[in-house]
C-alpha cells in the first residue's frame, strides 16, 4: 500500500510542477505581450504627434 501512496505522491508532485511551469510560461508571455504593446503604443503616439 505504501508504494501506491508513494506513486500517487510522485504523480501529484509531477502534476503540480507541470502546472507551475505552465503558469510561469503564461505570465512571462503576457509580460512580453504587454511590453510589446507598450512599445507599439508609444511609437504610434509619437507618429501621430509628428504628423499634426
N, CA, C and O atoms as a GROMACS GRO file, in nm:
protein
  208
    1UNK      N    1   0.082  -0.120   0.000
    1UNK     CA    2   0.000   0.000   0.000
    1UNK      C    3   0.086   0.126   0.000
    1UNK      O    4   0.048   0.228  -0.057
    2UNK      N    5   0.202   0.118   0.064
    2UNK     CA    6   0.288   0.237   0.068
    2UNK      C    7   0.344   0.271  -0.068
    2UNK      O    8   0.366   0.388  -0.098
    3UNK      N    9   0.369   0.171  -0.152
    3UNK     CA   10   0.419   0.201  -0.286
    3UNK      C   11   0.314   0.274  -0.368
    3UNK      O   12   0.347   0.362  -0.447
    4UNK      N   13   0.189   0.237  -0.349
    4UNK     CA   14   0.081   0.306  -0.420
    4UNK      C   15   0.071   0.451  -0.373
    4UNK      O   16   0.051   0.542  -0.453
    5UNK      N   17   0.086   0.472  -0.243
    5UNK     CA   18   0.083   0.609  -0.190
    5UNK      C   19   0.204   0.688  -0.239
    5UNK      O   20   0.192   0.807  -0.269
    6UNK      N   21   0.318   0.624  -0.248
    6UNK     CA   22   0.438   0.693  -0.296
    6UNK      C   23   0.423   0.729  -0.443
    6UNK      O   24   0.462   0.839  -0.484
    7UNK      N   25   0.368   0.638  -0.522
    7UNK     CA   26   0.345   0.667  -0.664
    7UNK      C   27   0.245   0.780  -0.680
    7UNK      O   28   0.261   0.866  -0.766
    8UNK      N   29   0.142   0.780  -0.598
    8UNK     CA   30   0.041   0.885  -0.603
    8UNK      C   31   0.103   1.020  -0.565
    8UNK      O   32   0.072   1.122  -0.626
    9UNK      N   33   0.190   1.018  -0.466
    9UNK     CA   34   0.257   1.140  -0.423
    9UNK      C   35   0.350   1.192  -0.533
    9UNK      O   36   0.355   1.312  -0.559
   10UNK      N   37   0.422   1.101  -0.597
   10UNK     CA   38   0.511   1.141  -0.707
   10UNK      C   39   0.431   1.198  -0.823
   10UNK      O   40   0.472   1.296  -0.885
   11UNK      N   41   0.318   1.137  -0.854
   11UNK     CA   42   0.234   1.185  -0.962
   11UNK      C   43   0.178   1.323  -0.929
   11UNK      O   44   0.176   1.412  -1.014
   12UNK      N   45   0.135   1.341  -0.807
   12UNK     CA   46   0.082   1.471  -0.765
   12UNK      C   47   0.191   1.579  -0.772
   12UNK      O   48   0.165   1.690  -0.817
   13UNK      N   49   0.311   1.545  -0.729
   13UNK     CA   50   0.422   1.639  -0.735
   13UNK      C   51   0.453   1.674  -0.881
   13UNK      O   52   0.478   1.790  -0.913
   14UNK      N   53   0.453   1.575  -0.968
   14UNK     CA   54   0.479   1.599  -1.110
   14UNK      C   55   0.371   1.689  -1.169
   14UNK      O   56   0.402   1.781  -1.245
   15UNK      N   57   0.246   1.664  -1.137
   15UNK     CA   58   0.136   1.745  -1.191
   15UNK      C   59   0.142   1.889  -1.140
   15UNK      O   60   0.116   1.983  -1.215
   16UNK      N   61   0.176   1.906  -1.013
   16UNK     CA   62   0.188   2.041  -0.958
   16UNK      C   63   0.304   2.117  -1.021
   16UNK      O   64   0.292   2.236  -1.049
   17UNK      N   65   0.416   2.049  -1.042
   17UNK     CA   66   0.530   2.112  -1.108
   17UNK      C   67   0.495   2.150  -1.251
   17UNK      O   68   0.532   2.258  -1.298
   18UNK      N   69   0.425   2.062  -1.320
   18UNK     CA   70   0.382   2.089  -1.457
   18UNK      C   71   0.290   2.211  -1.461
   18UNK      O   72   0.305   2.297  -1.548
   19UNK      N   73   0.196   2.219  -1.368
   19UNK     CA   74   0.104   2.333  -1.362
   19UNK      C   75   0.180   2.462  -1.332
   19UNK      O   76   0.152   2.566  -1.391
   20UNK      N   77   0.275   2.456  -1.240
   20UNK     CA   78   0.352   2.575  -1.204
   20UNK      C   79   0.434   2.623  -1.324
   20UNK      O   80   0.443   2.744  -1.348
   21UNK      N   81   0.495   2.532  -1.397
   21UNK     CA   82   0.572   2.571  -1.515
   21UNK      C   83   0.482   2.636  -1.621
   21UNK      O   84   0.522   2.734  -1.684
   22UNK      N   85   0.364   2.582  -1.640
   22UNK     CA   86   0.271   2.639  -1.737
   22UNK      C   87   0.227   2.779  -1.695
   22UNK      O   88   0.215   2.868  -1.779
   23UNK      N   89   0.204   2.799  -1.567
   23UNK     CA   90   0.166   2.931  -1.517
   23UNK      C   91   0.280   3.030  -1.539
   23UNK      O   92   0.256   3.144  -1.581
   24UNK      N   93   0.402   2.989  -1.512
   24UNK     CA   94   0.517   3.076  -1.533
   24UNK      C   95   0.531   3.112  -1.681
   24UNK      O   96   0.558   3.228  -1.714
   25UNK      N   97   0.512   3.016  -1.769
   25UNK     CA   98   0.521   3.043  -1.912
   25UNK      C   99   0.415   3.144  -1.955
   25UNK      O  100   0.444   3.236  -2.032
   26UNK      N  101   0.293   3.128  -1.906
   26UNK     CA  102   0.185   3.220  -1.942
   26UNK      C  103   0.213   3.360  -1.888
   26UNK      O  104   0.191   3.459  -1.959
   27UNK      N  105   0.262   3.371  -1.766
   27UNK     CA  106   0.291   3.502  -1.707
   27UNK      C  107   0.403   3.571  -1.784
   27UNK      O  108   0.394   3.691  -1.810
   28UNK      N  109   0.507   3.498  -1.820
   28UNK     CA  110   0.617   3.556  -1.898
   28UNK      C  111   0.566   3.600  -2.035
   28UNK      O  112   0.601   3.708  -2.082
   29UNK      N  113   0.485   3.518  -2.099
   29UNK     CA  114   0.431   3.554  -2.230
   29UNK      C  115   0.344   3.679  -2.222
   29UNK      O  116   0.350   3.765  -2.310
   30UNK      N  117   0.262   3.689  -2.118
   30UNK     CA  118   0.180   3.808  -2.101
   30UNK      C  119   0.265   3.932  -2.076
   30UNK      O  120   0.234   4.040  -2.127
   31UNK      N  121   0.372   3.916  -2.000
   31UNK     CA  122   0.463   4.028  -1.976
   31UNK      C  123   0.527   4.076  -2.105
   31UNK      O  124   0.537   4.196  -2.129
   32UNK      N  125   0.570   3.982  -2.189
   32UNK     CA  126   0.630   4.019  -2.317
   32UNK      C  127   0.526   4.085  -2.407
   32UNK      O  128   0.557   4.182  -2.476
   33UNK      N  129   0.404   4.034  -2.406
   33UNK     CA  130   0.297   4.095  -2.485
   33UNK      C  131   0.269   4.238  -2.441
   33UNK      O  132   0.255   4.327  -2.524
   34UNK      N  133   0.261   4.260  -2.311
   34UNK     CA  134   0.236   4.395  -2.259
   34UNK      C  135   0.351   4.488  -2.295
   34UNK      O  136   0.329   4.602  -2.334
   35UNK      N  137   0.473   4.439  -2.282
   35UNK     CA  138   0.589   4.520  -2.318
   35UNK      C  139   0.586   4.557  -2.466
   35UNK      O  140   0.610   4.672  -2.503
   36UNK      N  141   0.556   4.460  -2.550
   36UNK     CA  142   0.547   4.487  -2.693
   36UNK      C  143   0.437   4.584  -2.727
   36UNK      O  144   0.456   4.674  -2.810
   37UNK      N  145   0.321   4.568  -2.664
   37UNK     CA  146   0.210   4.660  -2.690
   37UNK      C  147   0.244   4.800  -2.643
   37UNK      O  148   0.204   4.898  -2.707
   38UNK      N  149   0.315   4.812  -2.534
   38UNK     CA  150   0.355   4.944  -2.483
   38UNK      C  151   0.450   5.013  -2.581
   38UNK      O  152   0.436   5.132  -2.608
   39UNK      N  153   0.545   4.938  -2.633
   39UNK     CA  154   0.639   4.996  -2.729
   39UNK      C  155   0.564   5.041  -2.854
   39UNK      O  156   0.586   5.152  -2.902
   40UNK      N  157   0.475   4.958  -2.906
   40UNK     CA  158   0.398   4.994  -3.025
   40UNK      C  159   0.311   5.116  -2.996
   40UNK      O  160   0.303   5.207  -3.077
   41UNK      N  161   0.246   5.118  -2.880
   41UNK     CA  162   0.157   5.229  -2.843
   41UNK      C  163   0.235   5.361  -2.842
   41UNK      O  164   0.188   5.463  -2.892
   42UNK      N  165   0.355   5.357  -2.783
   42UNK     CA  166   0.436   5.480  -2.775
   42UNK      C  167   0.483   5.524  -2.912
   42UNK      O  168   0.484   5.644  -2.941
   43UNK      N  169   0.522   5.431  -2.997
   43UNK     CA  170   0.568   5.468  -3.131
   43UNK      C  171   0.453   5.524  -3.214
   43UNK      O  172   0.472   5.621  -3.287
   44UNK      N  173   0.335   5.467  -3.203
   44UNK     CA  174   0.219   5.518  -3.276
   44UNK      C  175   0.182   5.655  -3.224
   44UNK      O  176   0.147   5.743  -3.303
   45UNK      N  177   0.188   5.676  -3.094
   45UNK     CA  178   0.158   5.806  -3.036
   45UNK      C  179   0.254   5.911  -3.083
   45UNK      O  180   0.212   6.023  -3.112
   46UNK      N  181   0.382   5.881  -3.092
   46UNK     CA  182   0.481   5.977  -3.139
   46UNK      C  183   0.461   6.008  -3.287
   46UNK      O  184   0.480   6.122  -3.330
   47UNK      N  185   0.422   5.908  -3.364
   47UNK     CA  186   0.400   5.930  -3.508
   47UNK      C  187   0.281   6.024  -3.528
   47UNK      O  188   0.285   6.108  -3.617
   48UNK      N  189   0.178   6.010  -3.448
   48UNK     CA  190   0.062   6.099  -3.461
   48UNK      C  191   0.100   6.243  -3.421
   48UNK      O  192   0.054   6.339  -3.483
   49UNK      N  193   0.183   6.256  -3.318
   49UNK     CA  194   0.224   6.391  -3.274
   49UNK      C  195   0.308   6.460  -3.383
   49UNK      O  196   0.296   6.581  -3.403
   50UNK      N  197   0.390   6.385  -3.451
   50UNK     CA  198   0.476   6.442  -3.556
   50UNK      C  199   0.393   6.488  -3.676
   50UNK      O  200   0.424   6.591  -3.737
   51UNK      N  201   0.289   6.413  -3.710
   51UNK     CA  202   0.212   6.446  -3.830
   51UNK      C  203   0.120   6.565  -3.807
   51UNK      O  204   0.077   6.629  -3.904
   52UNK      N  205   0.087   6.597  -3.682
   52UNK     CA  206  -0.004   6.709  -3.654
   52UNK      C  207   0.064   6.842  -3.661
   52UNK      O  208   0.000   6.945  -3.640
   0.00000   0.00000   0.00000
